[in-house]
Amino acid sequence: MAKILTPPEALHRAAALCSSAEHCLADIREKLARWGVTEADSRTIIERLVQERFIDEQRYATAFVKDKFRFSGWGRIKMRYALQQKHIGNGDIEGALATLDEEQYAQRLLELMQAKARTIADDNPETRRAKLFRFATSRGFESNLIFNVLKQIEP
C-alpha cells in the first residue's frame, strides 16, 4: 500500500503536479484520496490550490478542448461529455468550446472523414455513408456538420 501523506506533503505534491500540467478539481480530489488525505484536509488543500491559481477550471477546460481537438480529433459533443464527467461547470465548458474556430473544426472533420473513407472497402454508397456517419458521430461531431461534409466527400 502507498505511503499516507501528511497534509503539508500532500499540498506540496499536489502543487507540483498542478504546476507541471493542467488538472481539474476532480483529478486532484481523487489523487488526495489515494494519498490517504482526510476529507477535511483535502478541502483545505484544494481551497489553497484554487486560491493560488494552481487549479483553474476554465483554464483546464480550455486546454482540454484544444488538446482533444488537435491530438485526438474529438468533436464538441464528446468533449462536452468528457468534461461533464470531470464535474466541470457548464459555463466553463461552453467558454472552452467557444474557443474552437469553426473553419478549423469543419476542416478537421473533413480530413478525418476522408482518411476513414479511404479505409472502407465497401462499394455500396449507402453502406459507405452509414459507416462514415457512425465514425464521425463516435468522434463526437454534430450530425448536421457530418451531413454537410458527407456531401463534399461523396456527391
N, C-alpha and C positions, 0 to 999 in steps of 0.2 A: 504494500500500500504506500502511496505517496506521502511524503512528509507534510504534516499540517503546518501551515504558515501562520505566523503571528500577524495581527493587523498591520503593523508598520512594514513588515516584509511583503505582505500581500499588496499594500499600496505601492510600494516601490516597484514590485514586479509588474503590476497592472499598468503603472505609469510608463514603464519601459516598453511594455507591449503596445500600448496606445501611441507611443511616440514613434514607433517603427512602422506602423500601418494603421489604417482606419479600422476602428471597431465600434460596434453599437452597444447599447446598454445590455441587451440580451446576451451578447457574447461575453462581456465582462462579468455579468452576474453569474453566468454558467461557470466561467473559469474560477471565480471566487468560491463558488460552492464546491467545485472539485478540489480546491486547495484547502478545504476544511474551514473556511471563514464563516463565522456565525452570520445570521440574517441581519442583526443589528449592526455589526461591524461592516458588513457588505454594503448596507445603505449608506453608512458614513463614508466609506471609501469611494463609492460611486458618486455621491454628492460632491466630494472634493475633486474627483476627476472631471466632473462636468463643470464645476466652478473654475477650475484651472484650464478648461478647454482642451483637455486630453481627449474627451469624448464629446462629440457634437453630432447629433442625429442627422441634421440637414447635410452636413459635410460628408458623413458616412453614406447617406442615400445617394448623393450626387456622385461620389466616387464609385459606388456600387453600380449605378446605372451606366456610367461611362465605361467601366471595365467590362461589364456583361455585354454591352453593345459591341464594343470594339473587339474583344477577345473571344467571346462565346457566341456572338451573333444572336443574342436574345432579343425578342420583341417586348413591347411595353407591357403586355398582359402578363407574361412570365415574370418580368422584373417586378411588377406590382405585387404579384402573389408572393414572390420570394421575400420582398421587403415586409409585407404584412406578416409573414411567418416569423420575422425577426422583431415584431411588435413596433415597427416604425410608424409614426403618426401619418395620417392621410395627407396633411398639409405638407409634410416633409417629402412624402412620396410624390405628390403632384408637382412640387417645386423641382424635384430631381428629374422627373420625366419631362418636364418642360424644357430642360436644358438640351434635349436631343434636337438636332437640326432635321427638319422634315425631309429635305432633299437627300441628305446622307442616309437617313432612315430608309427611305424608299429605295435608294441605290443599293444599300446593303442587302435588303430583301431580294432585289433583282439578282444580285451576284450570287446569293445563297441558292436561289431557286434555279438559276442557270447551271450552277455546279451540280445540283441534285438532278436536274433534267438529263444531264449527260450520263448519269449512272443508271437511269431507268431504261431497261431493255424492252419493255412492253411497247408494241406497235399501236395498240388501241388508244386513240386520242382521249377518250373519256377516262380510261383507266390511268393514263399518264397524268391527266389533270387532277384526278382524285388523289393520286399519290403525292403530287406536288402540293396540293391543298393541305393534306394531312401533315406533310412535312413542315410547311410554313406555320400551321396552327400549333404544332408541337413545339415550335420555337417561340411561340407567344406573339405572333404578329396578328393584326386585326384583319378580319375576313374581307372587309371592303378593299383594303390595300392589297391583299392577296389576289383578289379577283382582277384588280387593275394590272398587277404585274403578270398574271396569267395571260391576259390579253396581249401583253407585249411579247411574251415568250412564244406562245403558240397562237397565232392568229386564226 
